[in-house]
């Protein structure tokens, strides 16, 4: 946990759960007064809600044991389920090429996710989302726009705000193992990419092929790099710099329990089981999709042995260049797979909740001033919510600020100055019953 205060709360929660379990097992609970029972239950619920978003669900359930029957805010188990794939959805017209490598980001600042796609010939195609945040519609692809360039044969794409300036930068890997970087020197709404730089930030070339994926795997606030190679190996480049000034260490091959794939193992990351750490998916040469659950922690990953085509997924055709994106804005990670002949498969995540219902905690807040110069106020205009978690993420999804607060009444306000660079961000308020996001502009 990121805050030492939560360690104390966790100990208190554990001790109280142990006490209540002892009372239940020994039948002493039956002889307590209703006032004492209600006080114990009220405190147990209060501590549970404080920990709900910060502690592994399985661990909380184990701690609660028999005391779980008294929790008014029971943990929900989320069952992942992907629909059968749709081919070339949302108006997508496949290019005439052997395969595509998709990546998603809001490149034009209109709040919906656009798509970049690398091709066999090394081109980068831009598909503008001309639909809406909930109902995507992709325009015809444009080749190497905004200053994006062809850098040899093959182009495998990854997008991220690597320098935390509020816009989306582009990494592309190629046939000879080079990682090319093009900085976005434009704006969040009007991208313009500088000339490509080979193996920047201390990177070293990979072996044949270089298929990049960026994620903050060790929860230190900056983006680390994974690069898949031909013959199935995965290299990990830890970012030992900062969120604004990346610097990558020498690569480590197949770390954290990652197993060598067959031919290629295209990486994509998502917290698919909602336990706070990033899980790994790999697309293989014959279209299989493998899932490596992260059984470690947020800061110390450890991947379990892979499962093949889990959660109802079915294999793609040849190749499976994977990318996650919440394309329909329903709060879960949908999966795309670029495959042979330039086709694109879409697996909608129809995640369902099983177990007890979550507490009804209506959530609404106002954010002002917005745009701001770094200091702003959040006013909670909904009903009383108890403990809430606040996080601010870049447009690429990197969390750069997080904090927690107890909200006790309608109209309560908090003012913060998170000391983040100018740019466009997404501010999310999370409760045990869900979350609500607002765009935040820092000038």
HUWOWO-V577092 format. One record per residue. N is the residue number from 1. RES is the residue in three letters. D_CENTER is the distance of its C-alpha to the mean C-alpha in Angstrom with 2 decimals. Layout:
BEGIN
n	res	d_center
N	RES	D_CENTER
N	RES	D_CENTER
END
This chain:
BEGIN
n	res	d_center
1	UNK	17.67
2	UNK	17.54
3	UNK	20.64
4	UNK	23.97
5	UNK	24.92
6	UNK	22.54
7	UNK	24.35
8	UNK	27.53
9	UNK	26.23
10	UNK	25.03
11	UNK	28.53
12	UNK	30.18
13	UNK	28.20
14	UNK	29.14
15	UNK	32.76
16	UNK	33.12
17	UNK	31.65
18	UNK	34.13
19	UNK	36.92
20	UNK	36.25
21	UNK	35.98
22	UNK	39.28
23	UNK	40.90
24	UNK	39.83
25	UNK	40.92
26	UNK	44.20
27	UNK	44.89
28	UNK	45.43
29	UNK	42.87
30	UNK	45.43
31	UNK	47.89
32	UNK	45.73
33	UNK	46.43
34	UNK	44.10
35	UNK	43.49
36	UNK	42.33
37	UNK	40.14
38	UNK	38.50
39	UNK	37.92
40	UNK	36.26
41	UNK	34.03
42	UNK	33.15
43	UNK	32.18
44	UNK	30.18
45	UNK	28.19
46	UNK	27.71
47	UNK	26.35
48	UNK	24.12
49	UNK	22.49
50	UNK	22.06
51	UNK	20.15
52	UNK	18.27
53	UNK	14.78
54	UNK	15.34
55	UNK	16.99
56	UNK	16.31
57	UNK	17.64
58	UNK	20.08
59	UNK	21.46
60	UNK	22.20
61	UNK	23.93
62	UNK	25.96
63	UNK	27.06
64	UNK	28.13
65	UNK	30.21
66	UNK	33.07
67	UNK	32.14
68	UNK	29.23
69	UNK	31.84
70	UNK	32.17
71	UNK	28.58
72	UNK	28.41
73	UNK	24.61
74	UNK	23.92
75	UNK	20.60
76	UNK	19.28
77	UNK	18.54
78	UNK	16.04
79	UNK	17.34
80	UNK	15.18
81	UNK	17.34
82	UNK	17.08
83	UNK	20.00
84	UNK	22.37
85	UNK	21.33
86	UNK	22.73
87	UNK	24.05
88	UNK	23.74
89	UNK	22.47
90	UNK	22.45
91	UNK	25.51
92	UNK	24.13
93	UNK	27.16
94	UNK	26.74
95	UNK	28.26
96	UNK	31.22
97	UNK	29.60
98	UNK	28.98
99	UNK	25.18
100	UNK	22.19
101	UNK	18.87
102	UNK	16.39
103	UNK	13.61
104	UNK	12.37
105	UNK	12.52
106	UNK	14.79
107	UNK	17.64
108	UNK	20.41
109	UNK	19.18
110	UNK	19.95
111	UNK	16.64
112	UNK	16.08
113	UNK	14.25
114	UNK	16.76
115	UNK	16.88
116	UNK	18.24
117	UNK	19.84
118	UNK	21.69
119	UNK	24.94
120	UNK	27.45
121	UNK	29.74
122	UNK	27.28
123	UNK	26.79
124	UNK	23.65
125	UNK	23.71
126	UNK	22.29
127	UNK	21.84
128	UNK	21.81
129	UNK	20.42
130	UNK	23.66
131	UNK	22.71
132	UNK	20.70
133	UNK	17.23
134	UNK	18.08
135	UNK	20.44
136	UNK	19.59
137	UNK	22.57
138	UNK	22.60
139	UNK	25.67
140	UNK	27.50
141	UNK	26.00
142	UNK	27.34
143	UNK	27.95
144	UNK	27.12
145	UNK	27.06
146	UNK	26.31
147	UNK	27.78
148	UNK	25.44
149	UNK	27.68
150	UNK	28.52
151	UNK	28.56
152	UNK	30.37
153	UNK	29.90
154	UNK	26.44
155	UNK	23.27
156	UNK	19.81
157	UNK	17.22
158	UNK	14.04
159	UNK	13.16
160	UNK	12.02
161	UNK	13.83
162	UNK	15.17
163	UNK	18.01
164	UNK	16.50
165	UNK	19.21
166	UNK	17.31
167	UNK	17.45
168	UNK	15.75
169	UNK	17.30
170	UNK	17.74
171	UNK	18.12
172	UNK	20.18
173	UNK	21.69
174	UNK	25.10
175	UNK	27.83
176	UNK	29.37
177	UNK	26.32
178	UNK	25.97
179	UNK	22.71
180	UNK	23.45
181	UNK	21.87
182	UNK	22.62
183	UNK	22.02
184	UNK	21.67
185	UNK	24.81
186	UNK	24.87
187	UNK	23.11
188	UNK	19.89
189	UNK	22.15
190	UNK	24.37
191	UNK	22.94
192	UNK	25.43
193	UNK	24.68
194	UNK	26.94
195	UNK	28.66
196	UNK	26.72
197	UNK	26.90
198	UNK	27.00
199	UNK	25.13
200	UNK	24.38
201	UNK	23.34
202	UNK	25.36
203	UNK	23.79
204	UNK	26.22
205	UNK	26.67
206	UNK	25.55
207	UNK	27.93
208	UNK	28.32
209	UNK	25.21
210	UNK	22.11
211	UNK	18.82
212	UNK	16.04
213	UNK	12.28
214	UNK	10.63
215	UNK	8.16
216	UNK	9.28
217	UNK	10.56
218	UNK	13.26
219	UNK	11.86
220	UNK	14.66
221	UNK	13.17
222	UNK	13.47
223	UNK	11.88
224	UNK	13.45
225	UNK	14.61
226	UNK	15.18
227	UNK	18.02
228	UNK	19.45
229	UNK	23.23
230	UNK	25.98
231	UNK	27.42
232	UNK	24.07
233	UNK	23.33
234	UNK	20.05
235	UNK	20.36
236	UNK	18.21
237	UNK	18.84
238	UNK	17.93
239	UNK	17.67
240	UNK	20.64
241	UNK	21.00
242	UNK	19.24
243	UNK	16.40
244	UNK	19.19
245	UNK	21.25
246	UNK	19.53
247	UNK	21.80
248	UNK	20.98
249	UNK	23.00
250	UNK	24.93
251	UNK	23.02
252	UNK	22.93
253	UNK	23.29
254	UNK	21.48
255	UNK	20.27
256	UNK	18.77
257	UNK	20.66
258	UNK	19.36
259	UNK	22.25
260	UNK	23.83
261	UNK	23.18
262	UNK	26.00
263	UNK	26.58
264	UNK	22.97
265	UNK	19.60
266	UNK	17.04
267	UNK	13.64
268	UNK	10.20
269	UNK	7.20
270	UNK	5.04
271	UNK	5.90
272	UNK	8.61
273	UNK	11.20
274	UNK	9.81
275	UNK	11.54
276	UNK	9.36
277	UNK	9.01
278	UNK	7.30
279	UNK	9.52
280	UNK	11.22
281	UNK	12.72
282	UNK	15.78
283	UNK	17.99
284	UNK	21.64
285	UNK	24.79
286	UNK	26.23
287	UNK	23.13
288	UNK	22.04
289	UNK	18.40
290	UNK	17.90
291	UNK	15.42
292	UNK	15.35
293	UNK	14.29
294	UNK	13.47
295	UNK	16.51
296	UNK	16.61
297	UNK	15.07
298	UNK	12.27
299	UNK	14.68
300	UNK	16.65
301	UNK	14.93
302	UNK	17.26
303	UNK	16.72
304	UNK	19.09
305	UNK	21.32
306	UNK	19.73
307	UNK	20.24
308	UNK	21.32
309	UNK	20.13
310	UNK	18.80
311	UNK	17.86
312	UNK	20.49
313	UNK	19.22
314	UNK	22.20
315	UNK	22.72
316	UNK	22.69
317	UNK	25.89
318	UNK	26.43
319	UNK	23.33
320	UNK	19.77
321	UNK	17.67
322	UNK	14.20
323	UNK	11.34
324	UNK	8.51
325	UNK	8.74
326	UNK	9.47
327	UNK	12.92
328	UNK	14.95
329	UNK	13.18
330	UNK	13.71
331	UNK	10.56
332	UNK	9.37
333	UNK	7.88
334	UNK	11.11
335	UNK	12.29
336	UNK	14.72
337	UNK	17.24
338	UNK	19.73
339	UNK	23.02
340	UNK	26.68
341	UNK	28.80
342	UNK	25.91
343	UNK	24.69
344	UNK	21.21
345	UNK	20.20
346	UNK	17.84
347	UNK	16.75
348	UNK	15.97
349	UNK	13.98
350	UNK	16.69
351	UNK	15.25
352	UNK	18.17
353	UNK	19.03
354	UNK	21.94
355	UNK	24.09
356	UNK	25.33
357	UNK	24.42
358	UNK	22.32
359	UNK	24.33
360	UNK	25.10
361	UNK	24.00
362	UNK	24.16
363	UNK	21.92
364	UNK	22.98
365	UNK	23.17
366	UNK	24.67
367	UNK	23.50
368	UNK	26.30
369	UNK	27.33
370	UNK	24.73
371	UNK	24.95
372	UNK	25.80
373	UNK	26.88
374	UNK	24.46
375	UNK	25.92
376	UNK	25.18
377	UNK	25.78
378	UNK	23.91
379	UNK	26.39
380	UNK	25.59
381	UNK	27.69
382	UNK	26.85
383	UNK	28.42
384	UNK	28.15
385	UNK	24.68
386	UNK	25.24
387	UNK	22.42
388	UNK	19.31
389	UNK	16.27
390	UNK	15.55
391	UNK	12.66
392	UNK	12.71
393	UNK	10.04
394	UNK	11.23
395	UNK	11.32
396	UNK	9.01
397	UNK	6.15
398	UNK	7.67
399	UNK	8.96
400	UNK	12.68
401	UNK	14.54
402	UNK	14.59
403	UNK	17.68
404	UNK	19.30
405	UNK	22.48
406	UNK	25.06
407	UNK	26.06
408	UNK	29.50
409	UNK	30.97
410	UNK	30.65
411	UNK	30.72
412	UNK	29.47
413	UNK	28.08
414	UNK	26.11
415	UNK	26.31
416	UNK	24.03
417	UNK	24.14
418	UNK	20.84
419	UNK	22.35
420	UNK	19.76
421	UNK	20.86
422	UNK	21.93
423	UNK	19.57
424	UNK	17.42
425	UNK	14.57
426	UNK	12.96
427	UNK	14.34
428	UNK	13.18
429	UNK	15.66
430	UNK	14.74
431	UNK	17.61
432	UNK	18.33
433	UNK	18.84
434	UNK	15.66
435	UNK	14.43
436	UNK	15.68
437	UNK	14.46
438	UNK	16.92
439	UNK	17.03
440	UNK	18.49
441	UNK	20.73
442	UNK	22.12
443	UNK	25.34
END
